[in-house]
Amino acid sequence: MPYNFDITPNRRKTNSIKWTLYPSDVIPLWVADMDFPAPNPILRSLHDMIDHGVLGYDVPTKALKETVAARMDSLYGWKVKPEAVSAVTGIVTGFSVAARAFGSPKKGIMIQTPVYNEFHEVKINVGIPQLDVPFVKSVDGNIMRYEIDWDVFKKQAKKAGIFLLCNPHNPLGIIFSRKDLLRMAEICLENNVLIVSDEIHSELLLDGNKFIPMAKLSSEIANRTITLVAPSKTYNVPGLFCGFAIIPNKELRERYNKEVERLRIHVSSTGLYAAQMGFSGQCDGWLKELRQYLTANRDFLVDYVMKYMPDVRTTIPAATYLGWLDFTQTAIKGSPYDFFLKKAKVALSNGKIFGKEGEGHVRINFGTSRKHLKQGLDRMRDALRSL
C-alpha cells in the first residue's frame, strides 16, 4: 500500500518545538524533524503498549540488542555482537558520554566544520578543547561541493584524543567514500585517536546511494570506534529519545557503560518499543517510499534555487533531508536567517551555529510536504526579489 507523504498532520496544535517556537505566520523549515507520521508498524506497537495499561520501567532487552545487531548485518554485512550494543537517550547523549568517558583537557575533540551545532557544544559541556578541520569548499555554477583538507586533518589529529565524525554529514549531506573513511581512520589510528561516528542519518539515503559504517572497514578500526545509530531520524520518532552506541571493544564498552550508569541515563519505554519495531525490518516499505519522496524534494529544492535564486548556491545532498544554502553572493546585508525570518516569515537554521564557515549560509529542512516546501521557497524568492 503506497504512502501519501503529500499529506501531513496539523502540528500547530501540538507541543512541537518546530511549529510553536515561531509565530503562527512563520513557515518552519528549520529543526531536523520531519512532518510525516511515523510508519504504521511503530504506531501500532505503541498503541499495543498503551493498551496494555502499565507504563513501568523498561530495560533494553537482549532481543532488542539482537535486533539492532541484525539490522547492521542485513544493511551492511557488519557482524555485531548483541552485547556490543548499549542504549542511550539519543545521539547527542551518545557522543557527550563518549567525550566524558574518554576526553581530557590535554587532548582535544576534532570535528569537521561546518557541522551539526551540537558538536560545538561538547567543548563547553565537557570542557575539552575543540579542534576544527574545515572542509575545502568548491563552487561550480550554483552547486557547492566540500572535500576534506587532509593536511589540516593530519595536523589536528596529532593534538586530538577523539575524532567526532558526522556521516552522513549534517548539514552538508555528504556520504563519505570508503577511500576517505579509510584515510581518516588510518590517521586516527596512527595518532591513537578514538573515533566516535555519528551515523544517525545513515538510512536516509537519496538517489539509491549506499552507506558504509566506519567500523565495518576492518576489525582494527572497529576496535577504536564507537558507532552511534538511532531510529529517530529514519522513522521520525526523535521525541521518543532512544539511540544506541555500538562498541565492539569490551574495554571501551565497559568504560562507556560506567559513564552511562554514573549519569543515570535511562531510555524511555516508548523509545525502546519504537526502536524494536523500526529496526525489525517491518517498516522497510515505508522507508523505501520515504527515500523516494525525499529525493524528489531534494531535486525540487535544487532546481528551484537554480531557476529562481540565481545568486544562491546550494549543495546536492546525497543523504539526509537537509539542504545547505549560501547567500554570500546576494544583496542580503547581515544574516540570511534574520532576513528570511523578518522579510519572508520563513524560519531556517542559522548557518553560523554550524561553525564560522556557516556565516552567510542557512540549513533548510526539506523533510516536509512538497506543498509546504514550495510555500517557503516562494516566500524566500519574493523576499530576495524585493532587494
N, C-alpha and C positions, 0 to 999 in steps of 0.2 A: 504493500500500500504506500503510494507516494506521500511525502510530507509537503505541506504548503508553508514555506518559510516567508512567503509574502504577507502572511497574517501573523501579527504579533499582538500579545495581550496589552491592555492598557496598564502601564506601570506607574502612572501618576498617582494612583490611589493606594500605593504600597509604601513601604519604608525604603525603597530603592534609593541608594545614595546617588546613582546615576541620574535618576529622574526627579529628585527632590532637592538636590543641593542648589540648583539654579532656579530662578523664577519660571513660572509655567509657560512663558512665551519664548523660552530658550530651547532650542533643539539640542539634546545632549549626544555628542559624538566623541565622548572623551574616555572615561574609565574602561578598562578591559573587561567588560561584562556584556555578553550578547543579549539581545532582546528576544531570543527564541525560547520557547518552553523546553524543558529537559525531555529526553526521549521517554516514551511511554513505559518501557520496562522499569526504568528508575522510578517514575512516578507511581507505578503500581506497587513496587516494593515498599515505597514509603507509605502508601495507603495501607498496605498489609500490616506494617509495623504500627501505625497509628490505631488501626482496628483492633490489634491485639490488646491495646489499652495500657500496658505498663511501659513507662519510659524511664527505665532504670539505667544504672551504669553498665556500659558495654565495653568490651575489650576487643582489640584486633585479633580475630581468631586465626588458628592455623589454616583454616580453609580460605580465609581472605588473603593471607600471605601467599598461599599456593596459587590463588587466582592472579595476584599481581605478578608472581614469577612466571606463570603460564602465559600471561599477556606478553611479557618480554620475549619469551621463546617464540610465540606464534607470530609476533610482529617482526622480530629481528633475528631469530635463531640465537638469541642470547640466553645461555643457560644460567639461571639464577637460582640459588638455593632459597627456599622459603624463609629460612632463619636469617637470611641476609636482609630481609625487608623489615623496616621499622616505621611505625605510623607516627606522623606529626600532624599538626593542625593546618599545614599548608607549606608552600614553597618558601615563603619569606621566613617563616618559623624554621624551616629546614636548614636554610643557609645561615641563619642567625645562630642556631645551635652549633653548627659546624664551626663558625667563627669563634664562638665562645669556647668550644671544646679544644680547638686546635690553633687558634690565633694567639699572637703575642704582640706587645708594643714594639718589640725588636724586629719583627718580620711583618711586612705589610700584606694587604689583600689586593690582588691585581684584578682589575676589571677593564673591559674593552668598551670605550666610550665613543659615541653616546650610547647609553644603556639604561634599562629599566630603573626607574628612580629609586626603588627600594634598595638597589645595590649600593647606592650612595649613602644610605643611612647606616650601613654597617660600621663605618669608621666612627660614627658618633655613638651608636648604641652599644658597641662592643669596646671601643677605644683602641683601635689598631689603625696604623697608617693605611691610606688608600694610595695605590699605585696605578695611575691611569695609563692605558695603552690605546691612544686614539686611533681610530680607523683612518685609512687614507681614502679620501673621497675623490671620485672622478665623475665628470658630467659629460653626457653625450646628448645634446639637444635638451630635452626636458627630463631625461632619465638620469638618476643618480645611482652610482654603484659604490660600494665600500669594500675595501680589502685590508688585510692585516699588515701592519708595519712591523716586519719581522725584526728589524734592528731594535726598535723600541721594546718589542715583546721580550727579546733576549736580555736587554739591559734591565728591564723591570723585574724579570724573573729572578735575577741574582739577588734582589732585595726582598723577594716575596716569600711568604710562608704558605699562602693559599692563593690559588687561581680560581676566581669565581666566573665560570663560563655561562653564557646565556645562549642556548642552542635548542631550537631555532631562536634567532635573536629578536628581542623586543627592545626598540621599536623598528629595527631595520628589515626584519623579515628574512634574514639570511639563514639558509641551511648550510652549515659548514661541510665542505667536502671531506672525504676520507683522508686525502692528502694533507689538508690543513689541520684536521684533527690530530693526525699522527705527528705532524711537526710541532704543534702546540704541546702535545703530551710528551714528546721526547725532550723538549726544552724544560718542561716542568720536572720530569724525572731526573734530568741531569743536575738540577738545582734543588732537588728534594722538596719540591713544591707540591702540596696536596691539591688535587683537582676536585672542585665542587661544581657539578654540572647541573644547572637548572634546565630541565628538559620538559617543562610544563606544556609547551606548545607542540610537542613532538608528534601528536596525532592530527594536528590541524594543518595538513599538508595540501598545498594548492597545485594545480596542474598535474596531479598524479606523481608529484615528486616523492623521492624516497628519503628516509632518515636513518642515520647510523648513530646509536648511542656511543658516547666517548668510551665507556667501559667495555664495549663489545670488541674493541680493536685488538686487545691482547690481554692475557691474564696479568701481565706485569702492570699494564695501565689500570686495569680493574682493581688491582691491589692498592692503588694510590688514588682511587676515585670514589667520591660519594655522589651518587646519581639521585636527583630529585624529580619525582613524577607525581601527577595528581589527576583525578578525574575532573577537576573543577573547570578548566577552560574547555576541554574536549566536549563535555556534556552539559556545560553551562550550569554548574552547581557550585559556584565559588562561595556562596553564603553558607554552605554546609561544612566548610573548613576541615578538609581532610586531604592529606597528602602522604607520600611515602619516601623515605630515604633508603636507597638500596646500597648496602655497604658489604661487599664480599669479604673484605679483610676483617677477620674476627676481632683483632686487637683494636682497630679503628672503630668497629661497630660497638664494642663494649664501652669504649670511652665516650662515644657519641650518645649511647643509650643512658649512660650515667648522667650526662648533662640534661637529657630529656626528663629523666626522673627528678633531678635536682630542681628543675624549673617547674615541675608538676604540670607537664603538658599532657592534656587528655583530649583525644578526638571525640567529637560528639557521636552518639549512636546513629543519628540520621546520616552523618557523613560516611560512616563505616558501611551502612546498608547501601548507600548510593554507589560507593566505590566497588563493592562486591558485584552489584548488578552491572555497572558500567564496564568494568574490566572483564566481565564474563563472556563478552562477545555478542550478547543478545541485543546490543544497541548498534551493531556494526552497520546495519542497513540504514539507520538514521544518520549515522556518521558519514557514510558514503555520500548521501544526498546533501548533507550539510557542507561537505567539502566542495561539492559541485556548485552549490549556491554561493559560497564564499569566494570561490574562484571567479564566478561571474560578477560578483560585486567588486572584487579587486579590479577586474578588467574594466568595469563600468567607471570606477574611480579614476584609473589611469587614463582612459580615453577621454573622460570629462575634463580632467586637468589639461591634457594636451590640446583639446579643442577650444575650451572656454577660458583657460587661465594660462595664456602663452608664456608669461614671465615666471610661472611657478614650476618648480622642479619636484619630481616625485620618484620614489623607489618603485620597483615592481616586486613586492614581497613574494617569496617562494613558499612561505608558510605564515601562520597566524591570521588574524583578522584586523591587523593594524597597518595603516599606511603612514608614511613619513613624508611630509611636505616642506619644501624650502621656499620661503618668501623673501629671501635676502635680495633678490633681483627685482622686487616690486617696489611700488611707491609707498608702501606702508612704512610709517615712521614709528619706531619703537617695536613693541611686542605684537606679533600677529595674533597671539592668543587674546590679548586685550582688545585688539582691533576687531576681531570677529565676534567676540562676546558683546561688545558695545554696538558695533555697526550692523552686524548680521544676526545677532541673537542666536549664535551657534557656539556651544561650549566644546572646545577641543582640549587636548592635553598640551600644556605649555612645554615647548621643546627644551627650555633651559633646565627643567628638572631632571633631564637625562644626561646632563653634563654641559660644560661650557660650549662644546661643539654644537649643542642644540639651540643656541641663540638664533632667533630668526626663523625657527622651524616649529612645526606642530606635529603631534601624532593624532591621527584620525581613526576612529573605530568604525569599520565597515561591517561589523557583525550585527546587522540590523536589516530591516526590510529594505528592498530596493527603493520603495517609495520614500521612506524616511531618509535614506541616504541622499536621494536626489533633492529632497526639500532642503536639506542642509547645504548641499553643494550649490544649489540655485541661489540661496541667500549669500553664500560666500562669493559667488561670481558677481552678483549685483553690488555687493559692498566694494569689491575691487574696482568695478567699473565706475563707481562714484568718485574715485580718487582723481 
